[in-house]
Amino acid sequence: MTAGRAATGERSDGSAIDVTTLTAHRCRELLAAGEVSATELTRAYLDRIAAVDEAVQSYLLVDEPGALAAAATVDAKPRAERSPWEGVPIGLKDILCVKGMETTCASRILKGYVPPYDATVISKLRAAGLIFLGKLNMDEFAMGSSTENSAFKTTRNPWDLDRVPGGSSGGSAACVAASEAPWALGTDTGGSIRQPASLCGVVGLKPTYGAVSRYGLIAFASSLDQIGPLTRDVRDAAALLDLIAGRDPRDSTSIGLSEPAGVPDRGDLEGLRFGVIKEFVGDACDPGVRDVFDSTVDAIALLGGVCEEVSLPSVERGVAAYYIIAPSEASSNLARFDGVRYGHRTAHSQDLYEMYTRTRSQGFGTEVKRRIMIGTYALSAGYYDAYYAQAQRTRTLIIQDFEQAFSRFDFLISPTSPTVAFKIGERMADPLAMYLSDLCTIPVNLAALPGISIPAGMSGGLPVGLQIIGPHFSERGLLNAAHAVEQKLQVEVVAPLAEVER
Amino acid sequence: MISRQEVDHVARLARLHFEEEELGRLQPELGRIIEYVQQLSELDLSGLDVTSHAVALKNVLRPDEPVPGLTQEEATANGPHVERGQFVVPKIG
């Protein structure tokens, strides 16, 4: 127990429990046993946020009154009448619409926007009785790999405050690593859950495309976006997935899971075949990442799994295909931000065209404008076949390569990110270098597959993640395999944050 | 890689305006990104379908039943300029 750390609850032997370092399922157990109240738990997290978020900068909005009121409602209910997760706090990426709570997508153009409705995932969590601590920072409209593209603040990596937390769900990953929420929701279009999870040393799951409804998720690239959990362990990732998954008549692309993820309890990998993606290891990675990855492969073998190298030649074209497809979809999705129905409008325009143009030019940040330009260019007359259609054919090739690999292997593995967390500012001058941060994660979105990043070890004091990829709707098996690896590796997931503990 | 005229044309299509100083950075950046993605033109993809949806789904239907929606007040509450329940915009040029 470090001084200054919020603590509530008391064990039978009289020692205090620091509830902010616990997993969500431990919080649930303490609540069920009456060892801690929902108010004490929520207060502990709010105190922790007050103590460290000035340094970490993961929250855009902390809803202290709303969270405490929701916690009081839970505490007023007899324990026997509560649903299982009632009273467990959570942090939310600021891309999800929460009725009555400002939702900005970390963009000036949505500053002040208060959604009149809940996203489907939010309705589900509300019905399950979770406590919303607040909204988490991100790259503007989820476009970025470092959270530096937020219009409002720069989030820092809790393991080293001079480094980025990754992105775009950097606020979600940093807050879980810094004990500012037991778990959080993020979204993943090209790696935006898995890459920050890797860089912050937490668990991040991108579900199969269609597993989770996107109703009320502010759209970036609709053929790629998925909502998913960032957690301290694999068991929590499975639980949060089960809370949010399901078909939704309000999202016609939603399908739901074929079976619930349940409680992962697998302890071995006997009989499972793992393909090591050749294109993502070797020279593609920093040596420190490679060393951690190699020892993870050894751990999988010790658990009885068979690892073999497999080549998926087309995945090397993933970043190029993605940087046509995602901006094309974004240029269309972001046309709705026009200063008419919500958000920012630049005043004193002579006519409608000028109002649109000035509003959008002032409201959007540099990277968002860059991507709208790329997408508009790729879709414009004369270029459509050369860029967009060619990218979608490349996507078909990538899907086929994965299908072939899954005929031989149960799961595919690679490092989640080719590097550990990089320094703030390091890649901002070179958009292409930033895009290549997502080399190993992008093809998974293009093929609509589920992928998880779990902490695999440390390199130079910074976390390294292992990515495990499964076939469509294999979440239950994927989470069980990830659980077995996690139990073997036993990596610490809560950052020490020594600098801010006084 | 991408000419100034093309940048101006695309910006107009996207309803974006860039100051001269921004254009000085943007034009070469776009050029480098376009050059990077052009690696796809080296691939022989003839005979491959264009992906339209990566998870097979077709004919997603639901019963056409009226359900409560937002009220006019809720729907216009976020508008930067609203009068008598309607969004007000500058004149169409």
Interface residues (C-beta under 8 A of the other chain):
Chain A: G112 Y113 V114 P116 Y117 T208 Y209 G210 S223 P249 S252 T253 I255 R317 V319 A320 A321 Y323 I324 S331 A335 D338 G339 V340 R341 Y342 G343 H344 R345 S349 Q350 D351 L352 Y353 E354 M355 Y356 T357 R358 R360 S361 F364 K369 R370 I372 M373 I374 T376 Y377 S380 A386 Y387 A389 Q390 A391 Q392 R393 T394 R395 T396 L397 I399 P431 L432 L446 A447 A448 H472
Chain B: I2 E6 V7 H9 V10 A11 L13 A14 R15 L16 H17 F18 L26 E29 L30 R32 I33 I34 Y36 V37 Q39 L40 S41 L43 L45 L48 D49 V50 T51 S52 H53 A54 V55 L57 V60 R62 L70 E74 A75 T76 A77 N78 G79 P80 H81 F87 V89 P90 K91 I92 G93
